[in-house]
Amino acid sequence: MKNSTKKYQRIDKILSNLGYCSRSKVKELLSEHRVSVMGKVIKNPSLKVEPSQVVIDNEALDHPDGITILLNKPAGYVCSHNSSEGRRVYDLLPERWMKRNPVPVTAGRLDKDTTGALLITDNTQLVHRLTSPRQHVQKKYRVTVDKPLNDTLIVLFSSGTLTLPGEEKPCLPADLTIIDEYTADLTLTEGRYHQVKRMFATQGYSVEALHRMSFAEYTVKGLKEGEWVEL
């Protein structure tokens, strides 16, 4: 799932795109003899090299071929780059990653109070593939509601006839498994705005807690809230 990169790129472009400094500051790094390729100190910022061969301050570059991670999102974090909206999921990641070009983004979003599986990547093609309605990517949720669940929900959600308020096209069939009186697992193959909460709301339920257990083939089982793993 790594980004495809041109085999050879300019040193100044590599370092700026990976968030180490601006292109105008690269000459300063080079003049301090902090950058090398294959053991040779580099002085020319326009020299074209392979990103994987570049070393700065005696360390290999951080993810030169791209970033794709799975985060177990905690409650209280927003899937936005705008810090005015509150604590961001990106605040849980290395600060330098937010200086990369392209900057990492989430593949789809989770509400502020929703926890669970969230993919973050700088691979724009991957984001498109995972969020395109035509791909029918599976997402599995653990849902807790405010009153006892009824088996009629299983039939309704799987029927493909449930239409949300303000929409004309009914939801695609969804698989509901009731776990106990107030808890169920729901698997969707689409991602409409607040879809899980709105589906239950049509039948008079309020969702008290929502956790996405898996996204596509990726599951957060074994990951604590706030932890992430590279894919």
Helices and strands as residue ranges (DSSP letters): E 9-10, H 11-17, G 23-25, H 26-31, E 35-37, E 40-41, E 48-49, G 51-53, E 54-56, E 59-60, E 68-73, G 83-85, G 89-92, G 95-99, E 105-106, E 115-121, H 124-131, G 133-135, E 139-145, H 152-159, E 175-180, E 183-188, H 195-201, E 207-215, E 218-219, E 228-230
